[in-house]
Amino acid sequence: MFGLVIAVAAAVAADGYLMAPHLGKPMSADEVSKWNKTIFPDGQGLPPGRGDAKDGRVLYAQKCASCHGDHGEGATAEELVGEPKPPTPDNPSKAIGSYWPFATTIFDFISRSMPPSAPGSLSADETYAITAYLLAANKIIGENDVISAETLPKVKMPNRNGFIWIDVKK
């Protein structure tokens, strides 16, 4: 125990602040710009591009199915496709159709973090296409609907009113 106290005390600088561990390296402006993006429910921040469920189905099979299952039913990662009814204690599904309040959040999440082996590597068109496929698989849009920066914010999610908004205006 005494050794732990000494170690913590040694990590505190003379002025009382913890010293930084000096891990990693500073990010370049290009690296920062890749992650420094915000996409809002109204579509602000969405990039140009477009995609449909047909193209998205192919991309999903190549880049998503190994973790999320062939049809979005879940595998080593969460289910993405399910009944479009709000989660309950008996059915706590967080599938896209039953949980997510805004379609733009799907695009944002995919573009930032998928696939896990190469987050941020999908183009805007690929991300729109996968988003369109997932929305169509959840029966939220039609199979032939095109998703873009103009159309995505107009998609009304089934659980949009299932949240208590604290600091967000609907």
Stockholm file with secondary structure:
# STOCKHOLM 1.0

chainA/1-170         MFGLVIAVAAAVAADGYLMAPHLGKPMSADEVSKWNKTIFPDGQGLPPGRGDAKDGRVLYAQKCASCHGDHGEGATAEELVGEPKPPTPDNPSKAIGSYWPFATTIFDFISRSMPPSAPGSLSADETYAITAYLLAANKIIGENDVISAETLPKVKMPNRNGFIWIDVKK
#=GR chainA/1-170 SS CHHHHHHHHHHBCTTSCBCCCCCSCCCCHHHHHHHCCCCCTTCTTCCSCEEEHHHHHHHHHHHTHHHHCTTSSCSSSCCCCCCSSCCCSSCCCCCHHHHCSBHHHHHHHHHHHCSTTSTTCSCHHHHHHHHHHHHHHTTSSCTTCEEETTTGGGCBCTTTTSSCCSSCCC
#=GC SS_cons         CHHHHHHHHHHBCTTSCBCCCCCSCCCCHHHHHHHCCCCCTTCTTCCSCEEEHHHHHHHHHHHTHHHHCTTSSCSSSCCCCCCSSCCCSSCCCCCHHHHCSBHHHHHHHHHHHCSTTSTTCSCHHHHHHHHHHHHHHTTSSCTTCEEETTTGGGCBCTTTTSSCCSSCCC
//
